[in-house]
Amino acid sequence: MKTVALITASFGAFDKPKVHVKQTYPCNLYYFDESNAHFPMHTQDNRMKAKFYKMLAHRVCAEDILIWVDGNVEICSPTFVEEIVNELNGSLNDVAISAHPTRVNPRQEANFIVSNINAGNAYLGKRYEVESIMKEVDSFEKDYQGLYWCGLFARLNNPKVNAAFDSWFMENILWTNFDQNNFVKIVNLHHLHLSVMKWGEFYGNKNYKIHKHNDPNRNNKPANRR
C-alpha cells in the first residue's frame, strides 16, 4: 500500500483549518501555517508561502502520494483519499485532478480574469495585474488546451513529477502566481499524464465542500475561477 500525505497550508489567516471526515485509506494529515513552517520564507508573500507546500511538498514530505487540498475545501467523503489514489492507477498517471468547471484553456481563463479586474473585482485586482496575466499566456509557445482546478489534486512523489512541480513553482515566481494557467504549461512541457476526475457539482458534492475564504475582499459567492 502506498503511503499518502493530505496537505493543506494557509498563511496570514486566509482560511480556518477544516475538519476532514476520517478516511478509509490511511493517510498522514498536514496543516502548515506560520506556527510550523519549515522555512521563514520572509521574501515571499502569504500566497507564495502556501504555494511552497502546494507545489514543493516533496521537499518536506516523504510519502509516495501527495494530495493537496486548498484551505477553503472540506473533505466530506470517507472514501475521498481511496478514490483519488485509485485514479493514479498505481504509477500510470502522474496527477489526478479535475477539469475547470467553466473554462477550457489558459487564454480563456486569462481573458476572464482580466475582464473581471477591469470591471472592478477587488478580490482579483488585489492579486493579479492585467498586463502580467496577458504577458504570461502570450509567452506560452502555443495556445495550450485544457484547464484544471488546482485547488484539489493528488500526485506522485517521484523524480519526474517532482521536477515538473519544481518548474511550476518557478513559473509562479518568474511570471504570475496564477497557478491554474501555468500548470497547463507545465503539464505539456513535462509530459505529465493526468487522470481527469469527475467529482460532481463543483461547489459541493459528496466528496468535498468549498467554503468562503476569510479574505474581507472576497465576494460572498466563491469565484467561478477556482
ABEGO torsion letter per residue (X at the ends): XBBBBBBBBBBGGABBBBBBBBBABBBBBBBBBAAABABAGAABBAAAAAAAAAAAAAAABABABBBBBBAABBBABAAAAAAAAAAAGEAABABBBBBBAABABAAAAAAAAAAAAAAGBAAAAAABBAAAAAAAAAABABBBBEBBBAABBBBBBBAAAAAAAAAAAAAAAABBABAAAAAAAAAAAAGBBBBBBBAEBAABBAABBBBBBABAABBABBBAAX
